[in-house]
Amino acid sequence: MTSVANLAPEPAPIVACTISRDVQNFDLLIDDMELELGESWGDLSFEDAAVFLGQPDAATLEFVAIAVNGEDEADLTRITDIIRQAKARSIKVILIADQVSPIALHQLLRLGADDFVPYPLPEGALHEAIERMRKPAVVAAPPAAAAAAPPEQDEARPVFKAKGDRDAVVLPVHGLAGGSGASTFATNLAWELATIDKNPPRVCLIDLDFQYGSAATYLDLPRKEAVFELLSDTGNADSDQLLQAMLTFNDKLHVLTAPADMLPLDIVTPEDIGRIIDMARANFDFVVVDMPKTIVSWTETVLSRAHVYFALLELDLRSAQNVLRLVRALKAEGLPHEKLRYVLNRAPKFTDLSAKSRVKRMAESLDIAIEVQLPDGGSQVTQANDHGLPLSESAAKNVLRREIQKLAKSLFDLNKAVESGKR
């Protein structure tokens, strides 16, 4: 680690600095900075940073890593001033936060921090943050291309105006174990609903996994800053702002992607999520919600508004245990666990009688009904996701695509019959 006091004698330029009350409180950050930058970084206290960022020597800085914990919340004014100083000098800011309240974190992020990494640092998280931060500079578009970008984004925006004349069916999708395929299922189900008929319903996909949401990746859509702005102030948001934060895929599916930056799941309240879903319900026919695997304070809000709550699992012990834990938690809180519809992903083939028997025994032992069984789509699923295309666009005959298409058709027909009965 290099002290800022002796920057001049160092032959290697200082390209980054950590800024904290006491960097020894962030020993993992020290290790990762040395791993990433060797001796080309320095350390500053909050007091020194305010002075140093105003000096010519700060011009060599590529970024600063501002590390804060719960004790620093009483000193937010000084920290926010440091962020403003750094942004004024076009220095990137990576925020390292350890047990900081959502309100304080929200305030710091709104000032323009370029990335957020929780502490203790997950393995490789700082490296990934630095790579993301550097990427725009490497692939910066020439002025002519930059000038052409806004029309392309405009084409992807919703074309209809919010009228509040709909009452959507809300279909959350929740993976009960890592890698269960919930986001793939949610994305393809939403697309199948949006293309199910010559006069298709109006469908939106809302990605509420603020940390690892992948709907944008699976549909090759950019992550807009407007999403963070919407989440930050839902109390003053209306349906028009919700639509402006959305993008469209092939002019048919409207998508509210996860934010560009990794955010804590409790940055929003149950009331915030309730308002977003209610606005979506009022303007769409189907609202598919891609949920995080973690149960949070606003999971109840989504469950209460859901018509059907899809829970994806696999034929393994971890899924079985998680089903028991989830149902037990919902029953303990008196929540409507009967809304859960269990979907078995990578289900065994029809000819695999032994595995079919295991599925039956699993359902009986858990006292649940596995109503949907999705076959393994194989490598075509991964390829479709990597190319940012739904299965219907890249592998229309894939067995998984066909099964999701059948489910979408049954949901569409059921909703159509219900709507006809109301007239």
RODO-2510 file (C-alpha; in nm, 4 decimals, decimal comma):
residues 423
     n   res          X          Y          Z
     1     m     0,0000     0,0000     0,0000
     2     t     0,1307     0,3462    -0,0910
     3     s     0,0888     0,6463     0,1339
     4     v    -0,0429     0,9589    -0,0322
     5     a     0,2231     1,1563     0,1555
     6     n     0,4975     1,0116    -0,0634
     7     l     0,3259     0,9969    -0,4006
     8     a     0,5964     1,2027    -0,5708
     9     p     0,8883     0,9625    -0,5252
    10     e     0,6911     0,6660    -0,6584
    11     p     0,7806     0,5849    -1,0191
    12     a     0,4411     0,4290    -1,0842
    13     p     0,1516     0,6772    -1,1101
    14     i    -0,1231     0,6514    -0,8507
    15     v    -0,4393     0,5551    -1,0378
    16     a    -0,6721     0,4941    -0,7438
    17     c    -0,7265     0,5723    -0,3766
    18     t    -0,9253     0,4222    -0,0970
    19     i    -1,1093     0,6789     0,1125
    20     s    -1,2351     0,5826     0,4573
    21     r    -1,2399     0,6782     0,8218
    22     d    -0,9922     0,3968     0,8893
    23     v    -0,8910     0,1639     0,6081
    24     q    -0,7837    -0,0994     0,8634
    25     n    -1,1561    -0,1639     0,9158
    26     f    -1,1601    -0,2909     0,5569
    27     d    -0,8692    -0,5349     0,5446
    28     l    -1,0253    -0,7345     0,2594
    29     l    -1,0372    -0,4138     0,0545
    30     i    -0,6649    -0,3608     0,1155
    31     d    -0,5895    -0,7125    -0,0096
    32     d    -0,8051    -0,6717    -0,3200
    33     m    -0,6620    -0,3295    -0,4054
    34     e    -0,3088    -0,4677    -0,3852
    35     l    -0,4124    -0,7634    -0,5991
    36     e    -0,5690    -0,5403    -0,8653
    37     l    -0,3295    -0,2428    -0,8648
    38     g    -0,0067    -0,3481    -0,6955
    39     e     0,1614    -0,0315    -0,5675
    40     s    -0,0370     0,2064    -0,7897
    41     w    -0,2862     0,3101    -0,5243
    42     g    -0,2997     0,5179    -0,2103
    43     d    -0,5117     0,5622     0,0991
    44     l    -0,6834     0,8765     0,2243
    45     s    -0,8857     0,9634     0,5302
    46     f    -1,2048     1,1633     0,4848
    47     e    -1,0221     1,4778     0,5988
    48     d    -0,7278     1,4275     0,3603
    49     a    -0,9544     1,3359     0,0677
    50     a    -1,1369     1,6682     0,0773
    51     v    -0,8017     1,8479     0,0421
    52     f    -0,6312     1,6094    -0,2015
    53     l    -0,9183     1,6032    -0,4531
    54     g    -0,8774     1,9780    -0,4946
    55     q    -0,5083     1,9494    -0,5844
    56     p    -0,3516     1,8962    -0,9308
    57     d    -0,2111     1,5569    -0,8200
    58     a    -0,5652     1,4183    -0,8190
    59     a    -0,5747     1,4429    -1,1983
    60     t    -0,4005     1,1045    -1,2301
    61     l    -0,6753     0,9213    -1,0405
    62     e    -0,8866     0,6796    -1,2373
    63     f    -1,1197     0,6015    -0,9490
    64     v    -1,1645     0,6221    -0,5730
    65     a    -1,3071     0,3452    -0,3541
    66     i    -1,5044     0,5096    -0,0749
    67     a    -1,5463     0,2618     0,2119
    68     v    -1,8133     0,3330     0,4731
    69     n    -1,9784     0,1418     0,7543
    70     g    -2,2595     0,2043     1,0008
    71     e    -2,0460     0,4338     1,2149
    72     d    -1,9986     0,6713     0,9220
    73     e    -2,3687     0,7517     0,8825
    74     a    -2,3321     1,0453     1,1215
    75     d    -2,0733     1,1888     0,8804
    76     l    -2,2726     1,1608     0,5570
    77     t    -2,2440     1,5285     0,4699
    78     r    -1,8658     1,5117     0,4466
    79     i    -1,8799     1,1850     0,2501
    80     t    -2,1325     1,3241     0,0024
    81     d    -1,9086     1,6290    -0,0485
    82     i    -1,6186     1,3958    -0,1338
    83     i    -1,8342     1,2135    -0,3921
    84     r    -1,9324     1,5473    -0,5482
    85     q    -1,5681     1,6548    -0,5629
    86     a    -1,4662     1,3311    -0,7325
    87     k    -1,7466     1,3498    -0,9883
    88     a    -1,6627     1,7137    -1,0611
    89     r    -1,3108     1,5995    -1,1592
    90     s    -1,4473     1,3062    -1,3664
    91     i    -1,3075     1,0533    -1,1193
    92     k    -1,5069     0,7319    -1,0969
    93     v    -1,6479     0,6342    -0,7573
    94     i    -1,6865     0,2788    -0,6262
    95     l    -1,8846     0,2638    -0,3034
    96     i    -1,7878    -0,0081    -0,0525
    97     a    -2,0596    -0,0381     0,2138
    98     d    -2,0607    -0,2434     0,5331
    99     q    -2,3886    -0,2527     0,7289
   100     v    -2,5042     0,0853     0,6017
   101     s    -2,8771     0,1561     0,6265
   102     p    -3,0755     0,1534     0,2979
   103     i    -3,1599     0,5238     0,3394
   104     a    -2,7937     0,6251     0,3748
   105     l    -2,6888     0,3942     0,0907
   106     h    -2,9622     0,5341    -0,1288
   107     q    -2,8427     0,8891    -0,0625
   108     l    -2,4832     0,8039    -0,1511
   109     l    -2,5775     0,6188    -0,4688
   110     r    -2,7989     0,8996    -0,5905
   111     l    -2,5022     1,1367    -0,5858
   112     g    -2,3515     0,9390    -0,8714
   113     a    -2,1414     0,6531    -0,7363
   114     d    -2,0506     0,4483    -1,0431
   115     d    -2,0685     0,1099    -0,8702
   116     f    -2,1592    -0,0474    -0,5388
   117     v    -1,9921    -0,3451    -0,3716
   118     p    -2,1056    -0,4834    -0,0352
   119     y    -1,8543    -0,5567     0,2408
   120     p    -1,7201    -0,8127     0,3249
   121     l    -1,6190    -0,8197    -0,0398
   122     p    -1,7434    -1,1254    -0,2318
   123     e    -1,4648    -1,3009    -0,4182
   124     g    -1,3844    -1,1152    -0,7391
   125     a    -1,6425    -0,8410    -0,6701
   126     l    -1,3928    -0,5527    -0,6727
   127     h    -1,2302    -0,6847    -0,9903
   128     e    -1,5702    -0,7013    -1,1617
   129     a    -1,6585    -0,3508    -1,0422
   130     i    -1,3337    -0,2116    -1,1830
   131     e    -1,3915    -0,3921    -1,5125
   132     r    -1,7450    -0,2514    -1,5389
   133     m    -1,6155     0,0941    -1,4590
   134     r    -1,3453     0,0753    -1,7233
   135     k    -1,5585    -0,0767    -1,9952
   136     p    -1,7301     0,2438    -2,1190
   137     a    -1,3911     0,4105    -2,1680
   138     v    -1,2688     0,1153    -2,3751
   139     v    -1,5732     0,0896    -2,5989
   140     a    -1,6596     0,4600    -2,6074
   141     a    -1,8613     0,5407    -2,9176
   142     p    -1,7494     0,8184    -3,1524
   143     p    -1,9543     1,1398    -3,1429
   144     a    -2,1546     1,0482    -3,4520
   145     a    -2,2571     0,7131    -3,3052
   146     a    -2,3317     0,8706    -2,9691
   147     a    -2,5595     1,1203    -3,1367
   148     a    -2,7488     0,8355    -3,3012
   149     a    -2,8010     0,6418    -2,9779
   150     p    -3,1084     0,8243    -2,8394
   151     p    -3,3349     0,7413    -3,1382
   152     e    -3,2497     0,3716    -3,0946
   153     q    -3,3460     0,3893    -2,7294
   154     d    -3,6649     0,5770    -2,8199
   155     e    -3,7672     0,2935    -3,0504
   156     a    -3,7448     0,0530    -2,7575
   157     r    -3,9710     0,2603    -2,5355
   158     p    -4,3415     0,1810    -2,4906
   159     v    -4,5542     0,3484    -2,7533
   160     f    -4,8899     0,3446    -2,5753
   161     k    -4,9942     0,5960    -2,3120
   162     a    -5,0935     0,4985    -1,9610
   163     k    -5,4723     0,4994    -1,9247
   164     g    -5,5209     0,2782    -1,6212
   165     d    -5,7920     0,0834    -1,8038
   166     r    -5,6585    -0,2704    -1,7415
   167     d    -5,6559    -0,5171    -1,4536
   168     a    -5,3645    -0,7509    -1,5126
   169     v    -5,3096    -1,1061    -1,4001
   170     v    -4,9993    -1,0995    -1,1758
   171     l    -4,7666    -1,3986    -1,2188
   172     p    -4,4565    -1,3913    -0,9955
   173     v    -4,1821    -1,6489    -1,0566
   174     h    -3,9634    -1,7544    -0,7632
   175     g    -3,6707    -1,9949    -0,7828
   176     l    -3,6489    -2,2145    -0,4738
   177     a    -3,2820    -2,2955    -0,5327
   178     g    -2,9909    -2,1418    -0,7190
   179     g    -2,9825    -2,2302    -1,0878
   180     s    -3,3405    -2,3585    -1,0930
   181     g    -3,4096    -2,1633    -1,4135
   182     a    -3,6595    -1,9128    -1,2722
   183     s    -3,5387    -1,6159    -1,4796
   184     t    -3,5326    -1,8219    -1,7990
   185     f    -3,8858    -1,9418    -1,7253
   186     a    -4,0119    -1,5910    -1,6396
   187     t    -3,8589    -1,4341    -1,9518
   188     n    -3,9887    -1,6974    -2,1910
   189     l    -4,3325    -1,7148    -2,0282
   190     a    -4,3697    -1,3377    -2,0632
   191     w    -4,2643    -1,3505    -2,4289
   192     e    -4,4978    -1,6399    -2,5097
   193     l    -4,7893    -1,4494    -2,3525
   194     a    -4,6972    -1,1378    -2,5503
   195     t    -4,7050    -1,3320    -2,8808
   196     i    -4,9777    -1,5869    -2,8058
   197     d    -5,2453    -1,4489    -3,0370
   198     k    -5,3006    -1,2340    -3,3446
   199     n    -5,4493    -0,9836    -3,1047
   200     p    -5,2077    -1,0468    -2,8171
   201     p    -5,2523    -0,9205    -2,4619
   202     r    -5,0414    -0,6378    -2,3287
   203     v    -4,7634    -0,8006    -2,1224
   204     c    -4,4853    -0,6663    -1,9033
   205     l    -4,1949    -0,8381    -1,7292
   206     i    -4,0705    -0,6815    -1,4050
   207     d    -3,7288    -0,7914    -1,2779
   208     l    -3,7220    -0,7388    -0,9010
   209     d    -3,3885    -0,9093    -0,8446
   210     f    -3,1952    -0,5862    -0,7865
   211     q    -2,8617    -0,7664    -0,7478
   212     y    -2,8462    -1,0483    -1,0004
   213     g    -3,1460    -0,9825    -1,2233
   214     s    -3,0818    -1,1225    -1,5703
   215     a    -3,3952    -1,0379    -1,7713
   216     a    -3,2019    -0,7574    -1,9440
   217     t    -2,9272    -1,0025    -2,0397
   218     y    -3,1699    -1,2676    -2,1651
   219     l    -3,3437    -1,0103    -2,3883
   220     d    -3,0321    -0,8076    -2,4791
   221     l    -3,1706    -0,4856    -2,3338
   222     p    -2,9732    -0,2018    -2,1726
   223     r    -3,0226    -0,1229    -1,8038
   224     k    -3,1603     0,2288    -1,7744
   225     e    -3,0830     0,4778    -1,4995
   226     a    -3,4543     0,5580    -1,4986
   227     v    -3,5149     0,2272    -1,3190
   228     f    -3,3113     0,3410    -1,0201
   229     e    -3,4837     0,6788    -1,0239
   230     l    -3,8222     0,5056    -1,0201
   231     l    -3,7263     0,2788    -0,7311
   232     s    -3,5839     0,5751    -0,5415
   233     d    -3,9047     0,7765    -0,5418
   234     t    -4,2087     0,5576    -0,6054
   235     g    -4,4213     0,7844    -0,3827
   236     n    -4,4133     1,0559    -0,6495
   237     a    -4,4120     0,8211    -0,9489
   238     d    -4,7084     0,7636    -1,1772
   239     s    -4,7901     0,5193    -1,4545
   240     d    -4,6268     0,7392    -1,7190
   241     q    -4,2970     0,7315    -1,5284
   242     l    -4,3229     0,3551    -1,4949
   243     l    -4,3644     0,3226    -1,8704
   244     q    -4,0739     0,5589    -1,9352
   245     a    -3,8512     0,3377    -1,7202
   246     m    -3,9466     0,0348    -1,9293
   247     l    -3,8033    -0,0888    -2,2569
   248     t    -3,9697    -0,3048    -2,5188
   249     f    -3,8421    -0,6229    -2,6758
   250     n    -3,9418    -0,6507    -3,0431
   251     d    -4,2168    -0,3937    -2,9787
   252     k    -4,4280    -0,6566    -2,8021
   253     l    -4,2955    -0,7259    -2,4529
   254     h    -4,2484    -0,4394    -2,2068
   255     v    -3,9656    -0,4906    -1,9588
   256     l    -3,8680    -0,3162    -1,6372
   257     t    -3,5123    -0,4389    -1,6042
   258     a    -3,3106    -0,4661    -1,2843
   259     p    -3,1108    -0,1476    -1,2053
   260     a    -2,7721    -0,0940    -1,3650
   261     d    -2,5993    -0,1113    -1,0254
   262     m    -2,6175    -0,3861    -0,7656
   263     l    -2,8531    -0,2629    -0,4931
   264     p    -2,9607    -0,4049    -0,1575
   265     l    -3,2999    -0,5729    -0,1764
   266     d    -3,4331    -0,3614     0,1092
   267     i    -3,3677    -0,0347    -0,0715
   268     v    -3,7425    -0,0393    -0,1421
   269     t    -4,0278    -0,0873     0,1041
   270     p    -4,3356    -0,3100     0,0679
   271     e    -4,5326     0,0054    -0,0124
   272     d    -4,2908     0,0899    -0,2967
   273     i    -4,3272    -0,2533    -0,4547
   274     g    -4,7027    -0,2421    -0,4060
   275     r    -4,7252     0,0855    -0,5976
   276     i    -4,5134    -0,0457    -0,8853
   277     i    -4,7215    -0,3619    -0,9247
   278     d    -5,0499    -0,1714    -0,8925
   279     m    -4,9428     0,0716    -1,1671
   280     a    -4,8408    -0,2204    -1,3888
   281     r    -5,1700    -0,4006    -1,3244
   282     a    -5,3635    -0,0923    -1,4303
   283     n    -5,1914    -0,0754    -1,7701
   284     f    -5,1255    -0,4375    -1,8724
   285     d    -5,3134    -0,7641    -1,9136
   286     f    -5,0376    -0,9842    -1,7718
   287     v    -4,7589    -0,8856    -1,5299
   288     v    -4,4814    -1,1430    -1,4941
   289     v    -4,2545    -1,0725    -1,1969
   290     d    -3,9072    -1,2263    -1,1729
   291     m    -3,8457    -1,2497    -0,7978
   292     p    -3,5137    -1,2769    -0,6119
   293     k    -3,4492    -1,6109    -0,4412
   294     t    -3,4206    -1,4301    -0,1077
   295     i    -3,7361    -1,3802     0,0984
   296     v    -3,7572    -1,0088     0,1841
   297     s    -4,0019    -0,7769     0,3548
   298     w    -4,1880    -0,7088     0,0304
   299     t    -4,2254    -1,0737    -0,0768
   300     e    -4,5570    -1,0715     0,1110
   301     t    -4,6668    -0,7694    -0,0965
   302     v    -4,6068    -0,9543    -0,4230
   303     l    -4,7648    -1,2756    -0,2936
   304     s    -5,0793    -1,0937    -0,1815
   305     r    -5,1250    -0,9394    -0,5273
   306     a    -5,0384    -1,2569    -0,7201
   307     h    -5,3041    -1,4603    -0,8950
   308     v    -5,0641    -1,7530    -0,9288
   309     y    -4,7194    -1,7635    -0,7643
   310     f    -4,4898    -1,9978    -0,9584
   311     a    -4,2278    -2,1706    -0,7423
   312     l    -3,9562    -2,3430    -0,9452
   313     l    -3,7744    -2,6430    -0,8056
   314     e    -3,5636    -2,9339    -0,9239
   315     l    -3,5610    -3,3023    -0,8421
   316     d    -3,3054    -3,2765    -0,5626
   317     l    -3,2813    -3,2586    -0,1855
   318     r    -3,2067    -2,8846    -0,1609
   319     s    -3,5273    -2,8003    -0,3485
   320     a    -3,7292    -3,0338    -0,1284
   321     q    -3,5884    -2,8790     0,1889
   322     n    -3,6499    -2,5270     0,0611
   323     v    -4,0122    -2,6093    -0,0211
   324     l    -4,0664    -2,7211     0,3379
   325     r    -3,8978    -2,4110     0,4776
   326     l    -4,0923    -2,1736     0,2522
   327     v    -4,4311    -2,3281     0,3245
   328     r    -4,3559    -2,3366     0,6969
   329     a    -4,2607    -1,9662     0,6899
   330     l    -4,5740    -1,8674     0,4966
   331     k    -4,8019    -2,0650     0,7271
   332     a    -4,6374    -1,9141     1,0357
   333     e    -4,7190    -1,5644     0,9060
   334     g    -5,0679    -1,6589     0,7913
   335     l    -4,9832    -1,5838     0,4284
   336     p    -5,1679    -1,7384     0,1312
   337     h    -4,9386    -2,0339     0,0612
   338     e    -5,2165    -2,1911    -0,1456
   339     k    -5,1259    -1,9475    -0,4265
   340     l    -4,8019    -2,1379    -0,4836
   341     r    -4,7926    -2,3445    -0,8015
   342     y    -4,4945    -2,5761    -0,8118
   343     v    -4,3026    -2,6068    -1,1377
   344     l    -4,0460    -2,8848    -1,1712
   345     n    -3,7678    -2,7761    -1,4035
   346     r    -3,5463    -3,0252    -1,5881
   347     a    -3,8100    -3,2890    -1,5264
   348     p    -3,7299    -3,6491    -1,6278
   349     k    -3,8299    -3,7777    -1,9680
   350     f    -4,1522    -3,9700    -2,0066
   351     t    -3,9626    -4,2936    -2,0614
   352     d    -3,7581    -4,2567    -1,7418
   353     l    -3,9941    -4,4474    -1,5152
   354     s    -3,7551    -4,4559    -1,2216
   355     a    -3,7198    -4,0779    -1,2155
   356     k    -4,0947    -4,0373    -1,2678
   357     s    -4,1471    -4,2443    -0,9564
   358     r    -3,9069    -4,0185    -0,7650
   359     v    -4,1100    -3,7124    -0,8704
   360     k    -4,4261    -3,8741    -0,7378
   361     r    -4,2638    -3,9678    -0,4074
   362     m    -4,1195    -3,6166    -0,3728
   363     a    -4,4613    -3,4560    -0,4194
   364     e    -4,6238    -3,6930    -0,1739
   365     s    -4,3584    -3,6464     0,0932
   366     l    -4,3807    -3,2671     0,0641
   367     d    -4,7616    -3,2749     0,0471
   368     i    -4,7641    -3,0613    -0,2657
   369     a    -4,8900    -3,0938    -0,6215
   370     i    -4,6314    -3,0491    -0,8948
   371     e    -4,8632    -2,9098    -1,1594
   372     v    -4,6090    -2,8219    -1,4285
   373     q    -4,3103    -3,0284    -1,5369
   374     l    -4,0635    -2,8590    -1,7702
   375     p    -3,8266    -3,0787    -1,9722
   376     d    -3,4559    -3,0097    -1,9938
   377     g    -3,3999    -2,7848    -2,2954
   378     g    -3,0286    -2,8618    -2,3056
   379     s    -2,7558    -2,6354    -2,4400
   380     q    -2,9985    -2,4461    -2,6639
   381     v    -3,1384    -2,2727    -2,3553
   382     t    -2,7983    -2,1389    -2,2499
   383     q    -2,7217    -2,0334    -2,6055
   384     a    -3,0529    -1,8470    -2,6358
   385     n    -2,9920    -1,6645    -2,3080
   386     d    -2,6383    -1,5708    -2,4089
   387     h    -2,7637    -1,4333    -2,7409
   388     g    -3,0376    -1,2320    -2,5705
   389     l    -3,3251    -1,4106    -2,7429
   390     p    -3,6320    -1,6012    -2,6210
   391     l    -3,6387    -1,9679    -2,7145
   392     s    -3,9143    -1,9104    -2,9688
   393     e    -3,6803    -1,6823    -3,1619
   394     s    -3,3709    -1,9028    -3,1513
   395     a    -3,4934    -2,2619    -3,1006
   396     a    -3,8654    -2,2710    -3,1679
   397     k    -3,8859    -2,6504    -3,1624
   398     n    -3,7033    -2,6872    -2,8309
   399     v    -3,8971    -2,9105    -2,5908
   400     l    -3,8773    -2,6542    -2,3102
   401     r    -4,0103    -2,3812    -2,5368
   402     r    -4,3061    -2,5948    -2,6394
   403     e    -4,3984    -2,6671    -2,2778
   404     i    -4,3800    -2,2994    -2,1789
   405     q    -4,5883    -2,2151    -2,4861
   406     k    -4,8576    -2,4620    -2,3720
   407     l    -4,8621    -2,3072    -2,0253
   408     a    -4,8899    -1,9552    -2,1698
   409     k    -5,1786    -2,0664    -2,3917
   410     s    -5,3659    -2,2162    -2,0964
   411     l    -5,3162    -1,8983    -1,8918
   412     f    -5,4320    -1,6814    -2,1825
   413     d    -5,7399    -1,8964    -2,2490
   414     l    -5,8320    -1,9069    -1,8803
   415     n    -5,8029    -1,5296    -1,8472
   416     k    -6,0048    -1,4819    -2,1670
   417     a    -6,2808    -1,7046    -2,0319
   418     v    -6,2861    -1,5143    -1,7020
   419     e    -6,3029    -1,1813    -1,8842
   420     s    -6,5892    -1,3080    -2,1019
   421     g    -6,7769    -1,4194    -1,7907
   422     k    -6,7558    -1,0701    -1,6438
   423     r    -6,9292    -0,9126    -1,9419
***
